[in-house]
């Protein structure tokens, strides 16, 4: 049995990747989030939330009768209106103690976008404690990227399935719907002219290429 433990800064894509990793029929995951109104389901309704708050109660039933499962949590997450660091170490150690392989997977997103997003919603950036959280992990985590997901889409998901040895429905038509709106787009604006722009344009002109070949 194997469980993917997804975690990353608030806003890095926990909900997004939670959907992607839950799609396959062989995986016990957040199936409710895959419904049309799933985007609006609060994260505390994730099916493993109770176990995160009751780690001592974790047993094989957490797998939902499947050989594969996935859970996700933000760092920090909010409980009773207060930010808390999730008990990643304790959660995974408990899984391993009952014979479930725990694979930590860290979600990444552009640092500048995270700063803007977290400042807009939380009043300031909260991603700063992620490097410290993963620094002392006994098992080196696997890193995934929201930007790579939107850029390479199915091929990226197919690659993750291979590298993580985990069933992912990379060819499911629902992926197109999940990825139709790039969450980064609203933060991206045209850059101001930069002093290197003319230099780059110049070296790409035909006369420069011809001169280099002489």
C-alpha positions as CSV (number, residue, x, y, z in Angstrom):
1,X,0.0,0.0,0.0
2,X,1.2,3.5,-0.8
3,X,0.0,7.0,0.1
4,X,1.1,10.2,-1.6
5,X,1.3,13.0,1.0
6,X,1.0,16.3,-0.9
7,X,2.0,19.4,0.9
8,X,3.1,22.9,0.0
9,X,2.6,26.6,0.8
10,X,-0.9,27.9,0.9
11,X,-1.9,28.7,-2.7
12,X,0.8,26.5,-4.3
13,X,-1.8,24.1,-5.8
14,X,-2.9,21.7,-3.1
15,X,-6.5,21.7,-4.4
16,X,-5.3,21.4,-8.0
17,X,-2.9,18.5,-7.5
18,X,-5.3,16.9,-5.0
19,X,-7.7,16.6,-8.0
20,X,-5.1,15.3,-10.4
21,X,-3.8,12.6,-8.0
22,X,-7.4,11.5,-7.0
23,X,-8.8,10.9,-10.5
24,X,-7.6,7.3,-11.0
25,X,-10.1,4.6,-10.0
26,X,-7.4,2.7,-8.2
27,X,-6.7,5.7,-5.9
28,X,-8.6,6.6,-2.7
29,X,-8.6,10.4,-2.7
30,X,-10.7,13.6,-2.8
31,X,-13.3,12.4,-5.3
32,X,-15.8,15.1,-4.2
33,X,-13.4,17.8,-5.4
34,X,-13.7,16.3,-8.9
35,X,-17.4,17.2,-9.2
36,X,-18.6,20.4,-11.0
37,X,-18.8,22.3,-7.8
38,X,-15.8,20.7,-6.2
39,X,-13.7,23.9,-6.5
40,X,-15.7,25.5,-3.7
41,X,-15.3,22.6,-1.2
42,X,-13.2,23.9,1.7
43,X,-10.0,22.0,2.4
44,X,-11.1,20.9,5.9
45,X,-13.6,18.6,4.1
46,X,-10.8,16.7,2.5
47,X,-11.5,13.0,3.4
48,X,-8.3,12.6,5.4
49,X,-8.7,15.7,7.5
50,X,-9.9,13.8,10.6
51,X,-6.7,11.7,10.5
52,X,-4.5,14.7,10.4
53,X,-6.1,15.8,13.7
54,X,-6.1,12.3,15.1
55,X,-2.8,10.7,14.0
56,X,-3.0,8.1,16.7
57,X,-6.2,6.8,15.2
58,X,-4.6,6.1,11.8
59,X,-5.0,2.4,10.7
60,X,-5.3,0.6,7.4
61,X,-8.8,1.9,6.9
62,X,-7.3,5.2,5.9
63,X,-6.7,3.6,2.5
64,X,-10.4,3.2,1.8
65,X,-9.9,-0.4,0.7
66,X,-7.4,0.7,-2.1
67,X,-3.7,0.0,-2.6
68,X,-3.1,3.6,-3.4
69,X,-4.3,6.8,-1.7
70,X,-3.5,10.5,-1.7
71,X,-3.9,13.3,0.9
72,X,-3.0,16.9,0.7
73,X,-2.5,19.7,3.2
74,X,-1.2,23.3,3.2
75,X,1.7,24.6,5.2
76,X,0.6,26.5,7.2
77,X,-3.0,25.3,7.3
78,X,-5.8,27.1,9.1
79,X,-7.5,25.6,12.2
80,X,-9.9,27.7,14.2
81,X,-8.8,30.8,12.4
82,X,-5.1,30.3,13.4
83,X,-2.2,29.2,11.1
84,X,-0.6,25.9,12.0
85,X,2.3,23.8,10.7
86,X,1.0,20.4,9.7
87,X,2.4,17.4,11.5
88,X,4.0,15.9,8.4
89,X,6.7,13.9,10.2
90,X,4.3,12.3,12.7
91,X,1.7,11.6,10.0
92,X,4.1,9.7,7.7
93,X,5.8,7.9,10.6
94,X,2.4,6.5,11.6
95,X,1.7,5.4,8.1
96,X,5.0,3.6,7.8
97,X,4.5,1.9,11.2
98,X,1.4,0.1,9.9
99,X,2.9,-1.0,6.6
100,X,1.8,1.9,4.4
101,X,4.6,3.5,2.2
102,X,4.4,7.2,2.7
103,X,5.7,9.3,-0.3
104,X,6.2,13.0,0.6
105,X,5.5,15.2,-2.5
106,X,6.2,19.0,-2.2
107,X,4.2,21.3,-4.4
108,X,6.0,24.3,-5.8
109,X,4.8,27.6,-7.4
110,X,6.7,30.7,-8.5
111,X,7.9,32.5,-5.4
112,X,6.8,36.0,-6.5
113,X,3.3,34.8,-7.3
114,X,3.1,33.0,-4.0
115,X,4.1,36.2,-2.2
116,X,1.4,38.3,-4.0
117,X,-1.3,35.6,-3.6
118,X,-0.6,35.1,0.1
119,X,-0.3,38.8,0.8
120,X,-3.7,39.4,-0.9
121,X,-5.4,36.6,1.1
122,X,-3.4,36.3,4.3
123,X,-2.0,39.8,4.7
124,X,1.6,38.6,4.1
125,X,3.7,35.8,2.7
126,X,3.6,32.5,4.5
127,X,5.8,30.3,2.4
128,X,8.9,31.0,4.4
129,X,8.7,28.1,6.7
130,X,8.5,25.5,3.9
131,X,12.3,25.2,3.5
132,X,12.7,24.6,7.2
133,X,9.9,22.0,7.3
134,X,11.5,19.9,4.6
135,X,15.0,20.4,5.7
136,X,14.8,17.8,8.5
137,X,12.7,15.2,6.7
138,X,14.1,11.7,6.9
139,X,12.8,10.9,3.5
140,X,13.8,13.4,0.8
141,X,10.6,14.6,-0.8
142,X,9.7,14.6,-4.5
143,X,9.1,18.1,-5.9
144,X,6.3,19.0,-8.3
145,X,5.5,22.3,-10.0
146,X,2.2,24.1,-10.8
147,X,4.0,25.8,-13.7
148,X,5.2,22.6,-15.2
149,X,1.7,21.1,-14.9
150,X,0.1,23.9,-16.9
151,X,2.9,24.0,-19.4
152,X,3.3,20.3,-20.2
153,X,-0.1,19.1,-19.0
154,X,-0.7,15.4,-19.8
155,X,2.9,14.6,-20.5
156,X,3.9,16.0,-17.2
157,X,1.2,13.9,-15.4
158,X,2.3,10.8,-17.3
159,X,5.9,11.5,-16.2
160,X,4.8,11.9,-12.5
161,X,3.0,8.6,-12.7
162,X,6.2,6.9,-13.8
163,X,8.6,8.5,-11.4
164,X,6.3,8.1,-8.4
165,X,5.2,4.6,-9.4
166,X,1.6,5.8,-8.8
167,X,-1.5,5.4,-11.0
168,X,-2.5,8.8,-12.5
169,X,-5.2,9.2,-15.1
170,X,-3.1,11.4,-17.4
171,X,-5.3,10.6,-20.4
172,X,-8.7,11.5,-18.7
173,X,-10.7,14.1,-20.6
174,X,-11.5,15.9,-17.4
175,X,-7.9,17.1,-17.2
176,X,-8.6,19.6,-19.9
177,X,-11.4,21.1,-17.8
178,X,-9.3,21.2,-14.6
179,X,-6.5,23.0,-16.4
180,X,-8.6,25.3,-18.6
181,X,-7.8,28.4,-16.5
182,X,-4.2,29.0,-15.5
183,X,-4.2,30.4,-12.0
184,X,-1.0,32.3,-12.6
185,X,-2.4,34.4,-15.5
186,X,-4.0,37.0,-13.3
187,X,-0.6,37.8,-11.7
188,X,1.3,38.1,-15.0
189,X,1.7,41.5,-16.6
190,X,3.9,42.7,-19.5
191,X,7.4,43.5,-18.4
192,X,8.8,47.0,-18.8
193,X,11.5,47.5,-21.5
194,X,14.9,46.3,-20.3
195,X,18.4,47.3,-21.4
196,X,19.2,43.8,-22.6
197,X,16.2,43.7,-25.0
198,X,18.0,45.5,-27.9
199,X,21.1,43.4,-27.4
200,X,19.1,40.1,-27.7
201,X,17.2,41.4,-30.8
202,X,20.5,42.3,-32.4
203,X,22.2,39.0,-32.0
204,X,19.1,37.2,-33.4
205,X,19.2,39.2,-36.7
206,X,20.2,37.5,-39.9
207,X,23.3,39.6,-40.4
208,X,24.7,38.6,-37.0
209,X,24.2,34.9,-37.8
210,X,25.9,35.3,-41.2
211,X,28.9,37.1,-39.6
212,X,29.3,34.3,-37.1
213,X,29.4,31.7,-39.8
214,X,32.2,33.5,-41.8
